[in-house]
Amino acid sequence: MSEAHQPRVAAQVALSLLEALRSVDSPGEKLENEVVARTIPRRLGLSEVVERQIELYREYARQGRKLSDEELADFTRLVKKRPDAARVFCEMGVKLAEKHMPGRKWWLPRVLRFRMVRRATRRTLRKLFGQRVGGFVSGTFSLEVSASPLVQLDSTGDACELVTGFCQRAVGMGVGGDLKVVKQSCETRGDRVCKWSLKE
């Protein structure tokens, strides 16, 4: 069986994509007694189909089920052609970090908090995707990914925003403060690696 067909991606990844779709497609504000389905244009994230899939994949995640790379590619196709695809993938990363990354340990020095976040980020991404997803290089927070599985899913680079959202939320939760993680390079632009670093 080829790697693309082997189940190795945590169902939580697909669940977070569906939840991100729902979150992005939800109206910013809701008037009292407003019936969303009637008062705004129908959006995929608010459909009954997505709601049912969320319930199904929530159960799969609880059971610890895995998806193949091919199944994950099917999910990303739901998002890739949207004009706000990057935003959906970023929100997906935020949701994954909120569910899997530890909160900050205030009594630890800042340098140790960063070390914990780097270690947890590396471990969590590997656990979620069933393969190594990059590694940290010198610097406070600098993640490099070569032959990125996300680039293989989406050649536009939008899916890489999953890592941007994940890292941004992970640093916020684990270190605190007004810190920003930015994407500095991308394989889809011809760069050697995809790289995310703390904006100093």
JOFEN-V382667 format. One line per field, one symbol per residue. phi: phi as a letter, one per 20 degrees, with the letter a starting at -180 (. if undefined). psi: psi as a letter, one per 30 degrees, with the letter a starting at -180 (. if undefined). A space follows every 50 residues. Layout:
phi->???
psi->???
This chain:
phi->.fgfeefbefggffgfffffgfffefffbcfgmfdgfedcgfcgfdffff ffffffffffffemfddegfffffffffdgeffdgffffffgfgffffec efffdgfefgfffffffffffgffffffemafdmbedgpfbbddcdlfff fffbfenffffgfgfffgfffffednnedcdceebbffenffbecccffe
psi->kleffkjfkkffeeeeeeeeeeeefkkekklkgkjeffflkkkefgleee eeeeeefeeeeefglllleeeeeeefffeefkfgeeeeeeeeeeeeeeff kllkjffkleeeeeeeeeeeeeeeeeeefglkialkaklejjkkklhkfe efejfffefffeeeeeeeeeeeefellikkklkflkffgglelkkklkj.
